[in-house]
Amino acid sequence: MTLDSETKAVELPEDHAEELRLWLRLLTCTTLIEGEIRTRLRERFDVTLPRFDLMAQLDKASEGMTLSDVSKRMMVSNGNVTGLVERLVESGHLDRRTSETDRRVQVIRLTKLGRAEFRRMAAEHETWIADIFGDLSEKDVRDLMRLLAKTKGSAQKAVQRREG
């Protein structure tokens, strides 16, 4: 049986500060949830999580987005986005055109087919997320959201201190 990082930390608590154990718990939860979503997307729709994420970004932008804007929002390189875009254009899910204001810039958007298929996936995705968090009460969710917001703020301050 393979142990996750959090379990290993619990077995050797003298080697790990509480903050490290917290980090490992967050990482374990994220990895577990992301893995389940990846599996369900692949099994149900034969789609990858990056492809789903790209379509989600474009669903919010009916006029389309530049490749650069998409890569910033997805926090990946332009090169990663380019490969995804190529495959989605080939499958008829995306339309790509040259920007009217800058001929060097490509604008991408979902096609009618792409929008319809994404929305079908997104509806099912929402039920999966509800299932994954189904054992948490409304209060648990509110408390987690509050604590995670505090955690995010703490992490942002650490980044600012390092950069400052």
MOUR-V716610 format. One record per pair of residues at least 12 apart in sequence whose C-alpha atoms are under 10 Angstrom apart, sorted by the first residue. I is the first residue (numbers start at 0). J is the second residue. If there is no record, write none. Layout:
I J
I J
This chain:
3 23
3 24
3 26
3 27
3 30
3 31
4 20
4 22
4 23
4 24
4 26
4 27
5 19
5 20
5 21
5 22
5 23
5 24
5 25
5 26
5 27
5 28
6 20
6 23
6 24
6 27
7 20
7 23
8 20
8 21
8 23
8 24
25 147
32 127
32 128
32 131
32 132
33 48
34 48
35 127
35 128
35 131
36 48
36 124
36 127
36 128
36 131
37 49
37 51
39 123
39 124
39 127
40 120
40 123
40 124
43 120
43 123
44 116
44 117
44 119
44 120
46 120
47 83
49 73
49 75
49 79
49 80
49 83
50 80
50 82
50 83
50 84
50 86
50 87
50 117
51 117
51 120
51 121
51 124
52 69
52 72
52 73
52 117
53 69
53 70
53 72
53 73
53 80
53 83
53 84
53 87
53 109
53 117
54 69
54 83
54 84
54 87
54 92
54 93
54 108
54 109
54 113
54 114
54 116
54 117
54 118
54 121
55 73
55 109
55 114
55 117
55 118
55 120
55 121
56 68
56 69
56 70
56 72
56 73
56 108
56 109
57 69
57 93
57 107
57 108
57 109
57 110
57 113
57 114
57 117
58 108
58 109
58 110
58 113
58 114
58 115
58 117
58 118
59 108
59 109
60 107
60 108
60 109
61 107
61 108
61 109
61 110
61 114
62 106
62 107
62 108
62 109
63 93
63 94
63 95
63 96
63 105
63 106
63 107
63 108
63 109
64 95
64 98
64 105
64 106
64 107
64 108
64 109
65 95
65 96
65 97
65 98
65 104
65 105
65 106
65 107
65 108
66 78
66 80
66 81
66 84
66 95
66 104
66 105
66 106
66 107
67 80
67 81
67 104
67 105
67 106
68 106
69 106
69 107
84 107
84 108
87 109
87 110
87 113
88 107
88 108
88 109
88 110
88 113
90 112
90 113
91 109
91 110
91 111
91 112
91 113
92 108
92 109
92 110
92 111
92 112
92 113
92 114
92 115
92 116
92 117
93 107
93 108
93 109
93 110
93 111
93 112
93 113
93 114
94 106
94 107
94 108
94 109
94 110
94 111
94 113
95 107
95 108
95 109
95 110
96 108
